[in-house]
């Protein structure tokens, strides 16, 4: 990526010409046209304020420009974080192994805080899913938390990390941390990824609450999860939430059999060809999209 920035001006020129903008339109009050010409010839580099202003005039955001600058591909660090964000509630072991390898490859090149945290968190998930070892998983998760707990404030990247390690804490602390995260995510109301992250927090906490047999409390978060999943048209989150609602209602004695909820979830999963989730409902509904379903807390 560093090498690509030597072509920053050339890339800006290419985008500008593709959009049929003049140098004067893009430079505007940001810099003189003569200086902008030097920029496009890679003779000078803009300061950060001018750089963002130029992107604004060319109708680009920084992420899209970085992607284009890197020839429509992600940098190694962006790849690691992308894979981590896209990780399912209960990922496959092969997915985890790919993420471990990508993280380790980057860390061999240079040390990076968030990549190190992601590696430890993924190793924690592997301990949960492959070995059902909650003690070992918490050992890895605590390595990430040791850095996070020193921070004054959590931004989106830190909230992604926190979401994956709430099993580390006692249940009351987990509830408190998730409530804090949900409130913080309200500030990101225009970010679609923040909405997806809210769903993931709600899902992970509801799973934990069920494992701790706190069914009434779990229902509070499940109801929110169902409502927000509907708004986001997230079929897997919605179906999993409905399964958990059936489990809670049955445990609380609200119904003898949660079959109506399970059948509704089966119908939803059939529509998206997720027969693996349908099989889980039939054999062990506790594990549907739940990384903690195999663990004795």
BELRA-V423693 format. One record per residue. N is the residue number from 1. RES is the residue in one letter. SS is DSSP state (h for helix, s for strand, l for the rest). D_CENTER is the distance of its C-alpha to the mean C-alpha in Angstrom with 1 decimal. Layout:
# BELRA-V423693
n: <N:N>
res: <RES:RES>
ss: <SS:SS>
d_center: <D_CENTER:D_CENTER>
This chain:
# BELRA-V423693
n: <1:2:3:4:5:6:7:8:9:10:11:12:13:14:15:16:17:18:19:20:21:22:23:24:25:26:27:28:29:30:31:32:33:34:35:36:37:38:39:40:41:42:43:44:45:46:47:48:49:50:51:52:53:54:55:56:57:58:59:60:61:62:63:64:65:66:67:68:69:70:71:72:73:74:75:76:77:78:79:80:81:82:83:84:85:86:87:88:89:90:91:92:93:94:95:96:97:98:99:100:101:102:103:104:105:106:107:108:109:110:111:112:113:114:115:116:117:118:119:120:121:122:123:124:125:126:127:128:129:130:131:132:133:134:135:136:137:138:139:140:141:142:143:144:145:146:147:148:149:150:151:152:153:154:155:156:157:158:159:160:161:162:163:164:165:166:167:168:169:170:171:172:173:174:175:176:177:178:179:180:181:182:183:184:185:186:187:188:189:190:191:192:193:194:195:196:197:198:199:200:201:202:203:204:205:206:207:208:209:210:211:212:213:214:215:216:217:218:219:220:221:222:223:224:225:226:227:228:229:230:231:232:233:234:235:236:237:238:239:240:241:242:243:244:245:246:247:248:249:250:251:252:253:254:255:256:257:258:259:260:261:262:263:264:265:266:267:268:269:270:271:272:273:274:275:276:277:278:279:280:281:282:283:284:285:286:287:288:289:290:291:292:293:294:295:296:297>
res: <X:X:X:X:X:X:X:X:X:X:X:X:X:X:X:X:X:X:X:X:X:X:X:X:X:X:X:X:X:X:X:X:X:X:X:X:X:X:X:X:X:X:X:X:X:X:X:X:X:X:X:X:X:X:X:X:X:X:X:X:X:X:X:X:X:X:X:X:X:X:X:X:X:X:X:X:X:X:X:X:X:X:X:X:X:X:X:X:X:X:X:X:X:X:X:X:X:X:X:X:X:X:X:X:X:X:X:X:X:X:X:X:X:X:X:X:X:X:X:X:X:X:X:X:X:X:X:X:X:X:X:X:X:X:X:X:X:X:X:X:X:X:X:X:X:X:X:X:X:X:X:X:X:X:X:X:X:X:X:X:X:X:X:X:X:X:X:X:X:X:X:X:X:X:X:X:X:X:X:X:X:X:X:X:X:X:X:X:X:X:X:X:X:X:X:X:X:X:X:X:X:X:X:X:X:X:X:X:X:X:X:X:X:X:X:X:X:X:X:X:X:X:X:X:X:X:X:X:X:X:X:X:X:X:X:X:X:X:X:X:X:X:X:X:X:X:X:X:X:X:X:X:X:X:X:X:X:X:X:X:X:X:X:X:X:X:X:X:X:X:X:X:X:X:X:X:X:X:X:X:X:X:X:X:X:X:X:X:X:X:X:X:X:X:X:X:X>
ss: <l:l:h:h:h:h:h:h:h:h:h:h:h:h:h:h:h:h:l:l:l:l:h:h:h:h:h:l:l:l:l:l:h:h:h:h:h:h:h:h:l:l:l:l:l:l:l:h:h:h:h:h:h:h:h:h:h:l:l:l:l:h:h:h:h:h:h:h:h:l:l:l:l:l:l:h:h:h:h:h:h:h:h:h:h:l:l:l:l:l:l:l:h:h:h:h:h:h:h:h:h:h:h:h:h:h:h:h:h:l:l:l:h:h:h:h:h:h:h:h:h:h:h:h:h:h:h:h:h:h:h:l:l:h:h:h:h:h:h:h:h:h:h:h:h:h:h:h:l:l:l:l:l:l:l:h:h:h:h:h:h:h:h:l:l:h:h:h:l:l:h:h:h:h:h:h:h:h:h:h:h:h:h:h:h:h:h:h:l:l:l:h:h:h:h:h:h:h:h:h:h:h:h:h:h:h:h:h:h:h:h:l:l:l:h:h:h:h:h:h:h:h:h:h:h:h:h:h:h:h:h:h:l:l:h:h:h:h:h:h:h:h:h:h:h:h:h:h:h:h:h:l:l:l:l:l:l:l:h:h:h:h:h:h:h:h:h:h:h:h:h:l:l:l:h:h:h:h:h:h:h:h:h:h:h:h:h:l:l:l:l:l:l:l:l:l:l>
d_center: <23.0:25.7:28.4:26.9:27.4:31.1:30.8:29.1:32.3:33.0:29.6:30.1:33.5:32.4:29.9:32.5:35.2:33.0:32.5:36.2:35.9:38.6:38.2:39.7:37.2:34.2:35.9:37.3:37.7:35.1:37.7:41.0:41.2:42.9:40.1:37.5:39.7:39.5:35.7:35.6:38.0:35.7:38.5:36.6:33.0:31.9:30.6:27.1:28.6:30.6:27.8:25.5:28.6:29.4:26.0:26.5:29.9:28.6:25.9:23.1:20.0:19.2:16.2:18.5:21.4:19.7:18.8:22.4:23.8:22.3:23.9:21.1:19.0:16.2:17.4:16.9:14.5:12.5:12.6:11.3:8.2:7.8:8.6:6.3:3.0:5.8:7.2:9.1:10.2:13.2:12.8:16.2:17.8:18.3:14.6:14.3:17.5:16.5:13.5:16.1:18.6:16.6:15.8:19.5:20.8:19.3:20.5:23.9:24.2:23.1:21.6:18.2:16.8:13.0:13.7:16.1:13.7:11.2:14.4:15.7:12.7:12.8:16.6:16.3:14.6:17.4:19.9:18.8:18.8:21.7:23.9:23.1:23.6:22.1:24.1:23.0:19.3:19.9:21.7:18.8:16.3:19.1:19.2:15.8:16.9:20.2:18.7:16.3:19.2:21.3:19.3:20.9:17.8:14.0:12.3:8.7:8.2:10.0:8.4:5.1:8.1:10.2:8.4:9.0:12.6:14.1:16.5:18.1:19.8:22.7:21.9:23.2:21.2:18.0:19.0:19.8:16.6:14.6:17.2:16.8:13.1:13.8:16.6:14.9:12.4:15.6:16.4:13.7:15.5:15.8:12.1:10.9:7.2:8.3:10.1:7.5:5.8:9.5:10.2:8.0:9.9:13.0:12.8:12.5:15.2:17.4:17.4:18.5:21.1:22.6:22.9:24.8:26.8:26.0:26.2:27.3:24.4:21.9:23.5:22.8:19.0:19.4:21.5:18.9:16.2:18.9:19.8:16.4:15.6:18.9:18.3:15.2:17.2:14.6:17.2:15.4:14.0:17.4:19.4:17.9:18.5:22.0:22.7:21.8:24.0:26.7:26.4:26.7:29.6:31.4:31.0:32.2:35.1:34.3:35.0:36.5:34.2:30.7:31.7:31.3:27.6:27.1:29.1:27.1:23.9:25.8:26.9:23.4:22.2:25.5:24.7:21.7:23.4:21.2:24.3:22.4:21.1:24.6:26.1:24.0:25.2:28.7:28.6:26.3:24.2:22.7:20.4:18.9:15.1:15.8:15.3:17.9:20.5:22.6:22.9:25.8:24.7>
